[in-house]
Amino acid sequence: MSNDPREFSSTENNPKDVFGLHEEQIQALNHLRKESLDIYNRLHSIAEDIGFVKTVRSTYPHLPILPNQRCGLWYVDPNMARQEPAYFKSTDGHFGNWSFNLRRPNLHLLSMIALEGGMVLVDSTRSGKRIPDALSKTVPIWCTVINRAVQRKYPDRHKAGWDLDLYCPSGAVSAQEKAQIERLLDGWVDSLVKSSYILSDLLLPLHPFWITHATTVFPRLDPGQYQTFYPVVCVSASKQVQEGQERRSNGFAYVQGSGDDHELWGMGLTPKLFWTHKDELLNADRSALPELIRSLLPPFRTVARQLSRHEWIVKPTPILQVGGRVLLSSTADLPSGLPRALPGSAAQLSYLIISATVVGTAGSTTEGDNVLRLQMAEGKKDQIIYLQSILPRSMTFLESRLSKGDSVCISCDCGKDASVGIGLAALQLFFDDRGIHTATHEEQEALKNTATKQSINTRLQWIISNRPQANPSRATLKRVNEYILTSPSFRRQRCVE
């Protein structure tokens, strides 16, 4: 190697050139980031991918099509999609974090699959991958665990020829990773079989398939008398492109996986609003699009505006394991007047409503002693309030109304998180392992003293088996565990810390 310092003069003696090059790279990356967040690019990219999804749909018209929550909602026309929620989370398929998560078992899909002969599941992923982990690993794990659990639970019906293998897309999952997942499968089967979930029998095993923009020949899945499996067709809606973006001749930059994390770029737009106003949004000029979106967003709504209907559009979900004494709903689904009974039911109904906006004084009795309204923002912001105020006040109200013989409808703004946590605490504190209401303080104190994380998880499974869209956050579940399993003084100390 030469020791002549002149060979390095272009860098060492001219550091500005190096910093200049670095500055250009930063500017280029900033430009790419700005384009990736541009809502005009995003919406037109989604529209391009919708065309691909429609092609797949036309190939398998006999199979129901479902979007995977949440990203998939942008790519599937809600008028064509089945209403059953499907939630296969990518993190359950991340390397080293593989899981069959009992909080997201998706068992409600099995009856539809058995009835319809399979399903098409749509999701998307950002740059760097051809198939999202939710489709390449979470769904294959789900199919295999279900197949093995069905065989184990119904051994007399499933013997020779029942498929127990794990199938993964070879281009997305290495043989080594597949082998690591296979070693964990039977442990997940054990957990499912021992859980409180009801596992339906299947006539045929599940078998996943994958379709991407690079697929040249779609698998032939014609229904017929010789069918030996239920196909689960996993569609990766977005095209894999270099650096996640690709210029289009008609004036936009294609962004791979545009539907992902819409809170970062959507300006308040949601999949539901997009599909309602799709043509108007896609025909708008780039400069006019932000103002158009603002005009489509609903004004800030108070609870009074939300409660403008006189009839239930979506009835609350009763938890059948406790005889429907506890019901769950979203605040937007509540009718005005809060009727004292559900249609066709003689049971008296009370209401516990958790919302970011509350009319009047929270917990006021102006509507009657059977209604309690409490204010709390969704998400992590009000977690201390949830633990120190919402849960205690809710349990006092629930104990009172249940002891009077009422059923209680618990609602929050999304119908999936805070209300589920309150319902979960109620099931643990006021109902025994057989689902029987414990009316006396002595019985309730015994339930609290014998509560464990396992008993709480069992009651969460009761909720999810009745309301599959229930999706309490880890923070909410942690607060419920703290409320039930720790002393009030310790909870105060934890919150101060």
LOMAR-14214 format. One line per 8 residues: their letters; for each residue x, y, z of C-alpha. Coordinates in steps of 0.5 Angstrom, whole numbers, plus 500, padded with zeros to 3 digits. Layout:
BEGIN
a	X/Y/Z  ...
END
This chain:
BEGIN
msndpref	500/500/500  503/507/498  504/512/504  504/518/499  499/522/503  497/525/496  493/519/494  488/521/500
sstennpk	488/529/498  481/528/495  478/526/502  482/528/507  484/535/505  477/537/502  472/535/508  467/539/505
dvfglhee	466/534/499  465/529/503  460/533/507  457/535/501  456/528/498  453/526/505  448/533/505  446/530/498
qiqalnhl	444/523/500  440/526/506  436/531/501  435/525/497  432/521/503  428/527/505  425/527/498  424/520/498
rkesldiy	420/520/505  416/526/503  414/523/497  412/516/501  408/520/506  404/524/500  397/523/500  396/523/493
nrlhsiae	401/518/492  399/514/497  391/514/495  393/512/487  398/507/489  392/504/493  388/504/487  393/501/483
digfvktv	393/495/488  386/495/488  386/493/481  391/487/482  386/485/488  380/485/484  384/480/479  385/475/484
rstyphlp	378/476/486  375/474/479  380/468/479  376/465/486  369/468/486  367/462/490  371/464/496  370/469/501
ilpnqrcg	375/475/501  377/478/507  382/484/509  387/483/514  386/488/520  388/494/519  392/495/513  388/490/508
lwyvdpnm	382/494/509  384/499/504  385/494/499  378/490/499  372/493/497  367/493/503  361/491/499  365/485/497
arqepayf	368/483/503  365/478/508  364/482/515  368/477/519  374/481/522  381/477/521  387/479/525  393/476/523
kstdghfg	399/480/526  405/481/523  409/481/530  407/474/531  411/472/525  417/476/526  423/472/527  424/469/533
nwsfnlrr	418/472/536  413/467/532  407/465/536  400/462/535  397/468/540  391/466/544  389/473/544  388/473/536
pnlhllsm	386/466/535  381/467/529  377/461/531  371/465/528  373/464/521  373/456/521  365/456/520  366/460/514
ialeggmv	371/457/511  368/450/512  361/453/509  365/456/503  370/452/502  376/456/504  378/464/504  382/469/500
lvdstrsg	386/474/505  388/480/503  394/484/506  400/489/504  407/490/506  412/496/505  419/496/502  424/490/503
kripdals	419/484/503  415/481/498  410/478/503  408/481/510  410/476/515  403/476/517  401/472/511  408/468/510
ktvpiwct	409/466/517  403/468/522  398/465/517  402/458/516  403/457/523  395/458/524  393/453/519  398/448/522
vinravqr	396/449/529  389/449/527  390/442/523  394/439/529  389/441/534  383/438/530  386/432/529  388/431/537
kypdrhka	381/433/539  377/429/534  382/423/533  377/418/531  375/422/525  382/424/523  387/419/522  390/417/515
gwdldlyc	391/423/510  390/429/515  395/434/513  399/436/519  405/439/515  407/447/516  407/450/509  411/457/508
psgavsaq	413/461/502  420/458/500  422/465/497  420/469/504  422/464/509  428/460/509  429/452/511  432/454/517
ekaqierl	427/459/520  421/454/518  425/448/522  425/453/528  418/454/527  416/447/527  419/445/533  414/450/537
ldgwvdsl	408/448/533  406/442/538  407/447/544  402/452/541  397/446/540  397/444/547  395/451/549  390/451/544
vkssyils	387/445/546  387/446/553  384/453/553  377/455/554  376/456/546  371/451/543  375/448/537  370/446/531
dlllplhp	371/440/527  373/441/520  372/436/515  378/438/511  385/441/513  387/448/512  392/449/506  395/456/505
fwithatt	397/459/498  400/465/496  399/470/491  403/476/489  404/481/483  410/477/481  405/470/481  405/468/474
vfprldpg	400/463/474  395/463/480  394/456/483  388/452/481  383/452/486  376/450/483  371/447/488  370/440/487
qyqtfypv	368/433/490  375/431/490  377/437/494  382/435/500  383/441/503  380/448/505  385/453/501  387/459/505
vcvsaskq	389/464/499  394/469/502  394/476/497  400/481/498  396/487/495  402/491/493  408/490/488  415/490/491
vqegqerr	419/495/488  426/498/489  427/503/495  419/502/496  418/507/491  417/507/483  415/513/479  409/512/474
sngfayvq	408/516/468  401/519/470  404/523/475  405/520/482  410/516/485  408/508/487  409/507/494  409/500/496
gsgddhel	404/498/502  401/505/502  395/503/506  400/501/512  400/506/518  395/511/515  395/515/522  402/518/519
wgmgltpk	399/520/512  392/520/512  390/527/515  384/523/518  382/519/512  380/512/514  379/506/509  371/507/511
lfwthkde	371/514/508  376/512/502  371/507/500  365/511/501  368/517/497  373/513/493  372/516/486  372/523/488
llnadrsa	378/522/492  382/519/486  379/524/481  382/530/485  388/534/483  394/534/488  393/541/490  386/540/492
lpelirsl	386/533/495  388/536/502  382/541/503  377/535/500  379/530/505  378/536/511  371/537/508  370/529/508
lppfrtva	372/528/515  366/528/520  366/534/525  368/533/532  362/529/535  359/529/542  356/523/545  350/527/544
rqlsrhew	351/527/537  353/520/537  347/518/540  342/520/535  339/514/533  333/511/536  334/503/534  340/499/535
ivkptpil	344/498/528  349/493/531  347/490/537  351/489/543  355/482/544  353/478/550  358/474/553  355/467/553
qvggrvll	359/464/559  356/469/564  349/468/561  349/475/557  349/479/564  355/483/561  355/485/554  360/489/550
sstadlps	359/495/545  362/501/541  359/508/543  357/509/536  353/503/536  348/505/542  341/508/540  339/514/543
glpralpg	335/514/549  339/508/552  333/503/552  332/499/558  332/492/554  334/489/548  329/487/543  326/481/544
saaqlsyl	329/481/551  325/482/558  332/483/562  333/490/564  339/493/561  344/498/565  350/502/561  357/503/563
iisatvvg	359/508/557  367/510/557  368/516/552  373/521/550  367/526/550  362/526/556  356/530/556  355/533/562
tagstteg	358/531/569  361/524/568  357/519/572  351/524/573  345/520/575  340/525/570  339/519/566  337/514/571
dnvlrlqm	341/510/576  342/505/571  347/509/567  354/511/568  358/515/563  366/516/565  371/520/560  377/517/558
aegkkdqi	382/518/552  383/512/547  390/509/547  396/510/552  394/517/555  390/516/560  392/509/563  393/512/570
iylqsilp	386/514/570  384/508/567  387/504/573  386/509/579  379/512/577  375/508/571  376/501/574  374/502/581
rsmtfles	368/506/579  366/502/574  367/496/579  362/499/584  357/501/579  357/494/576  357/490/582  351/495/584
rlskgdsv	347/493/577  349/486/577  346/485/584  339/488/582  339/483/577  340/488/571  345/486/565  350/491/563
ciscdcgk	352/494/557  359/496/557  362/501/551  368/505/549  369/509/543  372/503/539  369/498/542  375/494/543
dasvgigl	379/496/548  377/500/554  370/497/555  374/490/554  378/491/560  372/493/564  368/487/562  374/483/563
aalqlffd	375/485/570  368/484/572  368/477/569  373/476/574  371/479/580  363/478/580  363/471/576  366/464/578
drgihtat	369/459/573  363/456/571  360/463/569  355/464/575  354/471/578  357/471/586  352/476/589  355/476/596
heeqealk	361/480/598  364/474/601  364/470/595  367/476/591  373/477/596  374/470/595  374/470/587  379/476/588
ntatkqsi	384/473/593  384/467/588  385/470/582  391/469/577  393/471/571  391/464/568  384/465/571  384/472/568
ntrlqwii	386/470/561  381/464/561  376/470/562  379/474/556  378/468/552  371/468/554  370/475/551  374/474/545
snrpqanp	370/467/543  364/472/543  367/478/540  372/477/535  374/484/534  376/485/541  383/487/541  385/490/548
sratlkrv	392/493/548  397/490/552  397/497/557  390/495/558  391/488/560  396/490/564  392/495/568  387/490/569
neyiltsp	392/485/572  395/490/576  388/492/579  386/485/580  392/482/583  395/488/587  393/492/593  391/499/592
sfrrqrcv	397/502/596  402/498/591  398/501/585  399/508/588  406/507/588  407/504/581  403/510/578  407/515/582
e	414/512/580
END
